[in-house]
Amino acid sequence: CINLESNIKISGETMGTSYSIIISDFQKNNLSKNILKEKIDSTLNSINNQMSTYLEDSEISKFNTINVDYIYPSQDFKNVLSYAYNLSNSTNGLFDVTVSPLVRLWGFSTNQDKYIPPTDTQIKKIVSNIGNHTWFLNEDKLLKNNHKVEIDVNSIAKGYAVDKISYILKNLGYNGYMVEIGGEVYCSGLNNEGEKWKIGIDF
């Protein structure tokens, strides 16, 4: 049985991209659509203010300032950092949140009319500032073991945000929903037509 009245969509912008959330059993909860959107936006803004390298006053940007030795990260940021650290160790450094300076050196983050590969000397100089040994996370602090280290968690922050929003929806009693942030997707239950969610890829 199709219930269009119970199928709502909430969308907006976050983390330099867009998000889209569809809930197929919205009537399970007495929350209004506007209040639910406020909860979602508040959560996403909090995550962005912790982990965005594009915001000068975010927690991660403050840590990346060269004259800062440590910060007290918020819980969501700590969760992501802990996951990143363990993932880096388990992959022998194939995943590494400190590689941004090397990415910039190779020119992947800039548009250049003429591409000139970096020299071995330039690479070696930056590589010494990269790796899990350059930073440390304890219960309260995110610390630098190398004052030139830069951390960038953009590769997993959106996925974490998707999981966080999905967890919130589940705790509110919803069973059927699709959460998408910048291409990162989580689906639960069935859509409003009683079928499994279908995700299309545009390329």
ChimeraX attribute file (.defattr): number of C-alpha atoms within 10 A of each C-alpha:
attribute: neighborCount
match mode: 1-to-1
recipient: residues
	/A:1	6
	/A:2	11
	/A:3	13
	/A:4	11
	/A:5	11
	/A:6	13
	/A:7	18
	/A:8	16
	/A:9	15
	/A:10	15
	/A:11	16
	/A:12	13
	/A:13	14
	/A:14	17
	/A:15	22
	/A:16	10
	/A:17	11
	/A:18	13
	/A:19	22
	/A:20	16
	/A:21	23
	/A:22	19
	/A:23	24
	/A:24	27
	/A:25	22
	/A:26	23
	/A:27	16
	/A:28	12
	/A:29	10
	/A:30	9
	/A:31	12
	/A:32	10
	/A:33	13
	/A:34	10
	/A:35	10
	/A:36	15
	/A:37	17
	/A:38	11
	/A:39	14
	/A:40	22
	/A:41	18
	/A:42	12
	/A:43	16
	/A:44	21
	/A:45	15
	/A:46	16
	/A:47	24
	/A:48	23
	/A:49	21
	/A:50	23
	/A:51	26
	/A:52	21
	/A:53	21
	/A:54	13
	/A:55	15
	/A:56	13
	/A:57	13
	/A:58	18
	/A:59	21
	/A:60	25
	/A:61	19
	/A:62	18
	/A:63	23
	/A:64	22
	/A:65	15
	/A:66	13
	/A:67	10
	/A:68	13
	/A:69	18
	/A:70	19
	/A:71	17
	/A:72	16
	/A:73	20
	/A:74	16
	/A:75	12
	/A:76	17
	/A:77	23
	/A:78	19
	/A:79	12
	/A:80	17
	/A:81	23
	/A:82	15
	/A:83	13
	/A:84	19
	/A:85	20
	/A:86	14
	/A:87	16
	/A:88	17
	/A:89	15
	/A:90	11
	/A:91	10
	/A:92	11
	/A:93	15
	/A:94	11
	/A:95	17
	/A:96	21
	/A:97	23
	/A:98	20
	/A:99	19
	/A:100	19
	/A:101	20
	/A:102	19
	/A:103	12
	/A:104	11
	/A:105	17
	/A:106	17
	/A:107	15
	/A:108	11
	/A:109	11
	/A:110	10
	/A:111	8
	/A:112	9
	/A:113	6
	/A:114	6
	/A:115	9
	/A:116	9
	/A:117	11
	/A:118	12
	/A:119	10
	/A:120	8
	/A:121	9
	/A:122	13
	/A:123	15
	/A:124	11
	/A:125	11
	/A:126	16
	/A:127	14
	/A:128	13
	/A:129	21
	/A:130	23
	/A:131	21
	/A:132	19
	/A:133	13
	/A:134	18
	/A:135	21
	/A:136	16
	/A:137	17
	/A:138	10
	/A:139	8
	/A:140	12
	/A:141	15
	/A:142	19
	/A:143	18
	/A:144	21
	/A:145	14
	/A:146	17
	/A:147	18
	/A:148	18
	/A:149	25
	/A:150	23
	/A:151	22
	/A:152	20
	/A:153	19
	/A:154	13
	/A:155	12
	/A:156	15
	/A:157	21
	/A:158	25
	/A:159	18
	/A:160	18
	/A:161	25
	/A:162	23
	/A:163	17
	/A:164	17
	/A:165	20
	/A:166	24
	/A:167	12
	/A:168	15
	/A:169	20
	/A:170	14
	/A:171	10
	/A:172	14
	/A:173	13
	/A:174	20
	/A:175	20
	/A:176	22
	/A:177	25
	/A:178	23
	/A:179	24
	/A:180	22
	/A:181	22
	/A:182	16
	/A:183	14
	/A:184	15
	/A:185	18
	/A:186	17
	/A:187	21
	/A:188	18
	/A:189	17
	/A:190	18
	/A:191	22
	/A:192	23
	/A:193	13
	/A:194	13
	/A:195	9
	/A:196	13
	/A:197	17
	/A:198	9
	/A:199	9
	/A:200	6
	/A:201	5
	/A:202	4
	/A:203	3
